[in-house]
Amino acid sequence: MKPRTWLIEIRESKGLTQHQVALLAGISRSAYSNIERGKGLSVSLAKKVAKALGFNWHIFFDEKCAEMKQKKPKSA
């Protein structure tokens, strides 16, 4: 999985550490760190992080859809 650099940018623009976002979202810092690294994301976690940082949680999954659409099918 590739890191969610856009999420890191949002967090840093608000002057927050991973620990602070995790506290606001009610999750562990390691869980939040995994989310930034592109791992371990459920709808429930997406909603918590998005609420803590003030954006729409759908963005997590819209980005994933966009990446999947850009992949070309393997040729035989």
N, C-alpha and C positions, 0 to 999 in steps of 0.2 A: 504494500500500500504506500501511496505517496503522501507526504506530510500535507496538512491543510494549512498552507502558508497564509491564506486569507484569514483564517481564524487567529493565527498568531498576530497578524497585523491589526485586527480588531482589538484584541486584548491589549497589545502594546499601545495602541492609540488612546486607550482609556487609562493608561498608566498602571495597569494591573499585572500582578505576578500570577503564575499558574496557581499558586496556593490561594491567593485571594479569590480568583474566579471559582476555584473548587469550593471554597467556603460559601460563596454567594449561591452556587448551584446546589449545594448540599451533597457533594460527592467528594471522593478522596482526590488528593493531588495526583496520585499515580493514574487514576482513572481519567482525569482531565488531560494529563500528559499523553496518555495513549490516544485520546481523541485528536489532539493536535498532530500526533504522528500518523494519523490515518487509520487507527485501530479501534476496536471495541465500541462501536457506536450503535445504540438502539434508539428508537423513537423517543423513549422516555428520557434518556440521557440528552438527546438532541434538544428536547424541549427545555430541560433544566439549564443547559449551557446557554441556549439562545435567550432565555428569559434573563439570565444573569448578565449577559452582555448587551441585551437590548436589540435583538434582531429576530426575524422570522425563522423558526426552526426548519422550515422547508428547504432553506438554502443548503443545508447539509446534503440533502438527497437530490436536489436539482443539479448540483455540481456533479454528483456521481452519475446521473443520467446523461449529462452533457459529455462526460468522459467516455461513457459507453458508446454513445452515438458516433464519436470521433474515431473509434477503433474500426479498422477495415477488416473485413472477413479474411480468413486465411485462404490463400489460393491453393488449389490442389496440384 
